[in-house]
Amino acid sequence: MTRADRKSIVVGVDDSEAAVEAALWAADLAERMQVPLVLASAVVVPAYYSVNVLMPTEIPLYSSESAAANKYLDHAKSVVAEKYPDVEVSTWSNYGPADVALTAWSRRAQMIVVGAHRHISVDSLIVGSTTAQVVNHAECPVAVWRGEPFAGPVVVGVDGSPLSNLAVEHAFEIASRYRTDLRAVHAWDPGVLIADERDVGSAAEDAVLAECLAGWSEKYPDVEVTRVVVAAPPEEALQRQALDARLVVVGSHGRGRARSLFLGSTSRYLLSHSPCPVLVCRKEFEELA
């Protein structure tokens, strides 16, 4: 399946208010991109483990559990339909862990959207929350709703890595859809360089950023770009630039971590601290068997 075949934006929905807000944010983007929206929910199958064989054994589900899932799906759908009547919305539910279901959807979706509470901690991401599992294993970009976006630009982290280049592509497209500006941020570590060397280094890093953006302004002439080159840790630089942003876009890893299964420090930090939604570009779209 190619990128062109991926149509829907899929939102993970549970009984939290964050999930409804994430669905509304995703519906707004779906309307702008003119693609369908799928509200997806998974009901965890209760199980116990035998002390003898350590194998899970399913316990029969009660219809009330399925009814509860359908209730909050229907609620989210009605809220979305009221505000975005022109968006094609469907619902999907099944039994199983939410992260497994959403990862499966990522093989044919354009984007996965999940909600996260503002108080989510780094520790909770590390030990395997649904958000972290989906971002770590999805086969399409994953947007994490972190609270109401601001009315400012789309911010993208740029470091020259393949995943950063993918982030730049998505950032330009989304900025164009929102008819807003793009702020491209490249952070670098000056280390122990003296003042004159730092000036040279800064000029070189500015050239790196310019090279990464080359060609995209021609493809999206409606997007005004501001370049930010700063000597600072990338997570701090991006969080600072996110204070007025409507979305921050990053690759799941920077240079040297391209095929790892786990989030890099910058993306992990933003998932816990960004004041606005974060879009994590995990890897290139690939032909799937």
C-alpha positions in Angstrom: 0.0 0.0 0.0 1.4 3.4 -1.0 0.9 6.7 0.7 -1.7 7.7 -2.0 -3.8 4.7 -0.9 -4.0 5.8 2.7 -7.1 7.9 3.1 -8.6 8.0 6.5 -7.6 9.8 9.7 -8.2 7.3 12.6 -8.8 8.5 16.1 -8.5 6.3 19.2 -11.6 6.9 21.3 -12.3 5.9 24.9 -14.5 7.4 27.6 -12.2 10.3 28.4 -12.8 14.0 27.6 -9.3 14.1 26.0 -10.5 11.5 23.4 -13.5 13.7 22.4 -11.2 16.7 22.1 -8.8 14.7 20.0 -11.6 13.6 17.8 -12.7 17.2 17.2 -9.2 18.2 16.4 -8.8 15.3 14.0 -12.2 16.2 12.4 -11.0 19.7 11.7 -7.9 18.3 10.0 -9.9 15.7 8.1 -12.2 18.5 6.8 -9.3 20.5 5.6 -7.6 17.5 4.0 -10.9 16.3 2.6 -10.5 12.7 3.9 -12.8 10.4 6.0 -12.6 10.2 9.7 -12.7 6.9 11.6 -13.5 6.8 15.4 -11.9 3.5 16.7 -12.3 1.9 20.0 -11.0 -1.4 21.6 -12.5 -3.2 24.5 -9.9 -5.0 26.6 -10.7 -8.7 26.9 -10.6 -9.7 30.6 -8.4 -12.7 31.3 -6.7 -14.5 34.1 -3.4 -16.5 34.1 -3.2 -20.1 35.3 -0.6 -20.5 38.0 0.3 -23.8 36.4 0.8 -23.0 32.8 1.0 -19.2 32.8 -1.4 -19.0 29.8 -4.1 -16.3 29.5 -7.6 -17.7 29.5 -10.5 -15.5 28.2 -13.5 -14.8 30.4 -16.8 -14.4 28.5 -17.5 -10.7 27.9 -20.8 -9.2 29.0 -22.8 -7.3 26.5 -22.6 -4.3 28.8 -18.9 -3.9 28.0 -19.6 -3.7 24.3 -22.5 -1.4 24.9 -20.4 1.0 26.9 -17.8 1.2 24.1 -20.5 1.9 21.6 -22.0 4.6 23.9 -18.8 6.7 24.0 -18.2 6.1 20.3 -21.7 7.3 19.5 -21.2 10.3 21.8 -17.9 11.2 20.1 -19.5 10.8 16.6 -22.5 13.0 17.5 -20.2 15.8 18.9 -18.0 15.6 15.7 -21.0 15.5 13.4 -22.6 18.6 15.0 -19.4 20.7 14.5 -18.2 19.2 11.3 -21.3 18.0 9.3 -19.4 17.8 6.1 -16.8 15.2 7.3 -17.5 11.6 6.5 -17.4 9.8 9.9 -17.6 6.1 10.7 -17.0 4.1 13.9 -15.2 0.9 14.5 -14.9 -1.3 17.6 -13.4 -4.6 18.5 -12.0 -6.6 21.4 -8.4 -6.3 22.3 -5.7 -3.8 23.5 -6.2 -0.3 22.1 -2.5 0.0 21.1 -2.7 -3.2 19.1 -5.9 -2.1 17.3 -4.5 1.4 16.4 -1.2 0.0 15.2 -3.2 -2.4 12.9 -5.1 0.6 11.6 -1.9 2.5 11.0 -1.1 0.1 8.1 -3.8 1.6 6.0 -4.5 5.0 7.6 -3.1 8.4 6.6 -2.7 9.4 10.3 -3.5 8.0 13.8 -4.6 10.5 16.4 -4.7 9.8 20.1 -5.5 12.0 23.1 -3.1 12.5 26.0 -3.8 14.2 29.3 -1.6 17.2 30.2 -0.4 15.5 33.3 0.9 12.4 31.5 4.4 11.7 32.7 7.6 10.6 31.1 7.6 7.5 33.2 4.2 6.5 32.0 5.3 6.8 28.4 8.4 4.7 29.1 6.6 1.8 30.7 4.2 1.5 27.8 1.0 3.6 27.7 -1.2 3.3 24.7 0.2 6.6 23.4 3.8 5.4 23.5 3.1 2.0 22.1 1.2 3.4 19.1 3.9 6.1 18.4 6.6 3.4 18.7 5.1 0.9 16.4 2.7 2.7 14.0 3.4 2.6 10.2 2.0 6.1 9.6 2.4 9.5 11.4 0.8 9.7 14.9 -0.6 12.9 16.2 -0.9 13.2 20.0 -3.5 15.8 21.2 -1.9 17.6 24.1 -4.5 20.4 24.6 -6.2 23.1 22.5 -3.8 24.3 19.8 -2.9 27.9 19.6 -3.6 30.1 16.5 0.1 30.4 15.6 2.3 28.6 13.0 3.0 24.9 12.4 6.4 24.2 14.0 8.7 21.6 12.6 12.0 20.2 14.0 14.7 19.9 11.4 18.0 18.0 11.7 18.7 16.6 8.3 17.8 13.0 9.2 15.4 11.0 6.9 12.6 11.1 9.5 13.2 14.9 9.9 12.8 15.2 6.1 9.5 13.3 6.3 8.4 15.7 9.1 9.2 18.7 6.9 7.0 17.2 4.1 4.0 16.8 6.4 4.6 20.1 8.1 4.4 22.0 4.8 1.3 20.1 3.7 -0.5 20.8 7.0 0.5 24.4 7.2 -0.9 24.8 3.7 -4.2 23.2 4.7 -4.5 25.5 7.7 -3.4 28.5 5.6 -0.8 29.3 8.3 2.9 30.0 8.5 5.6 27.4 9.1 8.4 27.8 11.6 11.3 25.5 10.8 13.6 25.0 13.9 17.1 23.6 13.7 18.9 23.3 17.1 22.6 22.5 17.4 25.2 22.1 20.2 28.1 24.5 20.0 30.0 22.5 22.6 33.2 24.2 23.6 33.6 26.4 20.5 34.9 29.9 21.1 32.9 32.9 19.9 34.4 33.2 16.4 34.0 29.5 15.8 30.4 29.7 17.0 29.7 32.3 14.3 31.1 29.9 11.7 29.2 27.0 13.2 25.9 28.9 13.2 26.4 29.8 9.5 27.0 26.2 8.7 23.9 25.1 10.6 21.9 27.7 8.8 23.0 26.2 5.6 21.9 22.7 6.8 18.4 24.1 7.5 18.3 25.8 4.1 19.2 22.6 2.4 16.5 20.6 4.2 13.9 23.1 3.2 15.0 23.4 -0.4 12.2 22.8 -2.9 9.4 22.8 -0.4 8.6 26.5 -0.7 8.3 26.1 -4.4 5.8 23.3 -3.9 3.9 25.2 -1.3 4.2 28.9 -2.3 1.3 29.8 0.0 3.3 28.8 3.1 5.4 31.6 4.6 8.5 30.1 6.3 10.5 31.4 9.2 13.8 29.8 9.9 15.1 29.5 13.4 18.6 28.3 14.1 19.5 28.1 17.7 22.3 26.7 19.9 20.3 24.7 22.4 19.0 21.2 23.1 16.4 20.4 20.4 13.7 19.5 22.9 14.1 22.8 24.7 14.2 24.8 21.5 11.0 23.1 20.1 9.1 23.5 23.3 9.9 27.2 23.4 8.7 27.6 19.8 5.6 25.6 20.6 4.3 28.2 23.0 2.2 29.8 20.3 2.0 26.9 17.8 -1.0 25.1 16.5 1.1 21.9 15.9 4.6 20.6 16.4 5.9 18.1 13.9 9.0 15.9 14.5 10.5 12.7 13.4 10.5 9.9 15.9 14.3 10.1 15.9 17.1 12.3 14.9 20.4 11.5 13.3 21.9 8.1 14.1 18.7 6.5 15.5 16.8 5.9 12.2 15.5 2.4 12.6 15.1 2.1 16.3 11.8 0.8 17.8 11.8 3.4 20.6 11.2 7.1 20.7 14.1 9.4 20.6 14.6 11.9 23.5 13.2 14.9 21.7 9.9 13.3 20.6 9.5 11.6 24.0 10.1 15.0 25.7 7.5 16.8 23.5 4.9 14.1 24.1 5.1 14.9 27.8 5.7 18.6 27.7 4.4 20.2 24.5 1.6 22.8 25.1 0.0 21.9 21.8 -0.6 18.8 19.7 2.5 16.9 18.5 2.7 15.0 15.2 5.4 12.3 15.3 6.6 10.9 11.9 7.7 7.4 12.6 9.0 6.2 9.2 8.6 6.5 5.5 5.5 5.1 3.9 6.3 1.7 2.5 4.9 -0.9 0.2 3.2 -3.4 2.6 2.8 -7.1 1.9 
